[in-house]
Amino acid sequence: MNGDVAASAGRFGILSATVEKQCWGFMIGSTLFAVGSAPGFAAWAGSSGANLSFFIGAWFFTGAAFVQLVLSGNATIVAADGPKQFRGEWLSAATQFAGTLLFNASTAAALHADTVTEERRRVWTPDAAGSVAFLVSGILAVIVVGHAVRWWWAPRDREWWATQINMLGCLAFGVSATGAYVTSAGDAVSDAVASAGTFVGAICFLLSAALTLPRRRDAGHAPATTSP
């Protein structure tokens, strides 16, 4: 490698898409969501502090989801009978990425929403839609990994565990969105359910990403189908 090529590689290496960056992005984002929804944190830091933690965490989610989308490969393949069809792995990653963008919109609006209408339209609606997108993404990931292991049951497989835990996280985020619905009185249906769902979901996503993180012996060969 000549000097110019080496310099170029070093300069743009930070922009390369790797499974390690994907996993660390999800782990950092999950940690921030867990902190923001941890029992007592909002009382200590205030709702603004919790919302800021969610806002920053959502951007780490988005960055990691974009890396995963890039790593997922081509969107379509040519089927055996001729026509093109979407790849499940790409659909899962693309749906997840769309969900993170919705979370960006929701967490940004939560920083300054001060009316019931704003909380419903600009905070809860994209949050609920993002949770649905995560749920769809999680189901697709389970299907992809299920086909890969053939029998849908592979407790000795790290990727299988990562996918199952990720699915639990998606379900928990859905529960959180249900509890966070804003009534006409301006109150959430259940702050406890919303916080607990977010906290459990964040921990699940953290564990899923940690399981997906390549070990030294298989660095560069880890799957990119899960987390969250």
LOVOZA-604055 format. One line per field, with one value per residue (C-alpha): residue number from 1; x, y negated, z. Coordinates in steps of 0.25 Angstrom, whole numbers, plus 5000, padded with zeros to 4 digits. Layout:
N
n [NUM/...]
x [X/...]
y [Y/...]
z [Z/...]
This chain:
228
n [1/2/3/4/5/6/7/8/9/10/11/12/13/14/15/16/17/18/19/20/21/22/23/24/25/26/27/28/29/30/31/32/33/34/35/36/37/38/39/40/41/42/43/44/45/46/47/48/49/50/51/52/53/54/55/56/57/58/59/60/61/62/63/64/65/66/67/68/69/70/71/72/73/74/75/76/77/78/79/80/81/82/83/84/85/86/87/88/89/90/91/92/93/94/95/96/97/98/99/100/101/102/103/104/105/106/107/108/109/110/111/112/113/114/115/116/117/118/119/120/121/122/123/124/125/126/127/128/129/130/131/132/133/134/135/136/137/138/139/140/141/142/143/144/145/146/147/148/149/150/151/152/153/154/155/156/157/158/159/160/161/162/163/164/165/166/167/168/169/170/171/172/173/174/175/176/177/178/179/180/181/182/183/184/185/186/187/188/189/190/191/192/193/194/195/196/197/198/199/200/201/202/203/204/205/206/207/208/209/210/211/212/213/214/215/216/217/218/219/220/221/222/223/224/225/226/227/228]
x [5000/5006/5006/4994/4985/4989/4986/4973/4969/4973/4965/4952/4953/4944/4933/4934/4922/4926/4918/4926/4921/4907/4908/4914/4904/4893/4899/4902/4888/4882/4889/4884/4870/4872/4877/4866/4855/4863/4854/4857/4865/4854/4851/4866/4869/4855/4847/4856/4868/4861/4857/4871/4876/4866/4869/4884/4881/4872/4883/4892/4881/4880/4894/4895/4883/4889/4902/4893/4885/4898/4904/4891/4895/4886/4871/4867/4871/4867/4858/4859/4847/4852/4846/4853/4849/4853/4863/4857/4870/4870/4855/4858/4869/4862/4849/4858/4865/4851/4847/4859/4856/4843/4849/4858/4845/4838/4850/4853/4838/4838/4849/4839/4825/4816/4802/4793/4792/4807/4810/4800/4803/4818/4823/4814/4810/4824/4828/4816/4820/4834/4830/4822/4834/4843/4833/4832/4847/4848/4839/4846/4859/4853/4848/4862/4870/4859/4861/4876/4876/4865/4858/4855/4862/4877/4880/4895/4895/4899/4891/4879/4879/4882/4870/4861/4865/4864/4849/4846/4852/4843/4831/4835/4836/4822/4817/4824/4817/4803/4806/4811/4798/4794/4779/4771/4774/4789/4794/4800/4791/4802/4816/4820/4817/4823/4836/4837/4835/4845/4855/4853/4854/4867/4873/4869/4874/4887/4889/4885/4896/4906/4903/4905/4918/4929/4939/4953/4953/4942/4944/4938/4929/4918/4904/4897/4883/4879/4880/4871]
y [5000/4987/4974/4967/4980/4982/4968/4969/4981/4975/4962/4970/4982/4975/4975/4990/4999/5010/5019/5014/5000/5005/5012/5001/4991/4999/5002/4987/4983/4994/4990/4976/4981/4989/4978/4968/4978/4984/4983/4970/4964/4954/4950/4947/4941/4936/4939/4930/4939/4952/4946/4942/4956/4961/4951/4954/4969/4969/4963/4974/4984/4977/4977/4992/4995/4989/4997/5009/5005/5004/5017/5024/5024/5023/5021/5032/5045/5053/5064/5078/5076/5063/5050/5042/5042/5034/5040/5042/5037/5024/5022/5024/5014/5004/5005/5003/4991/4985/4987/4980/4968/4968/4968/4957/4948/4953/4950/4937/4932/4937/4927/4915/4920/4913/4916/4928/4927/4926/4938/4946/4942/4939/4948/4960/4963/4964/4972/4982/4983/4985/4996/5003/5002/5008/5019/5022/5022/5032/5041/5041/5044/5056/5061/5059/5066/5077/5081/5080/5090/5098/5103/5090/5094/5092/5089/5092/5081/5067/5060/5068/5063/5049/5049/5054/5044/5033/5038/5037/5022/5019/5024/5016/5003/5006/5008/4995/4987/4992/4987/4974/4970/4956/4955/4942/4938/4937/4949/4962/4975/4981/4974/4987/4996/4986/4985/5000/5004/4994/4999/5014/5011/5004/5015/5025/5017/5015/5030/5033/5024/5029/5043/5039/5032/5040/5047/5047/5060/5057/5042/5037/5049/5047/5046/5033/5037/5033/5022/5016]
z [5000/4996/5005/4998/4999/5014/5017/5010/5018/5031/5028/5024/5033/5043/5032/5029/5033/5043/5052/5063/5061/5059/5072/5080/5075/5079/5093/5095/5091/5099/5111/5110/5108/5121/5129/5124/5129/5141/5154/5161/5149/5145/5159/5161/5147/5144/5131/5123/5127/5124/5111/5107/5110/5101/5090/5090/5091/5079/5070/5074/5070/5057/5054/5058/5050/5037/5039/5040/5028/5020/5025/5021/5007/4994/4996/4986/4981/4968/4972/4967/4958/4952/4958/4969/4983/4995/5005/5019/5025/5017/5020/5035/5035/5027/5035/5048/5042/5039/5053/5059/5050/5056/5070/5066/5063/5076/5085/5079/5080/5095/5098/5096/5095/5105/5100/5100/5085/5083/5092/5084/5070/5071/5082/5084/5070/5064/5077/5074/5060/5063/5073/5062/5052/5063/5065/5050/5049/5061/5055/5041/5048/5056/5043/5036/5047/5048/5034/5036/5047/5041/5053/5059/5072/5074/5089/5086/5075/5080/5068/5071/5086/5081/5072/5082/5093/5082/5080/5095/5094/5083/5090/5102/5094/5089/5103/5107/5095/5100/5114/5109/5101/5105/5110/5108/5122/5118/5126/5121/5122/5132/5134/5141/5129/5120/5128/5131/5116/5112/5122/5120/5105/5106/5114/5104/5093/5100/5103/5088/5083/5093/5088/5073/5076/5069/5078/5075/5068/5059/5057/5044/5042/5052/5047/5045/5046/5060/5070/5073]
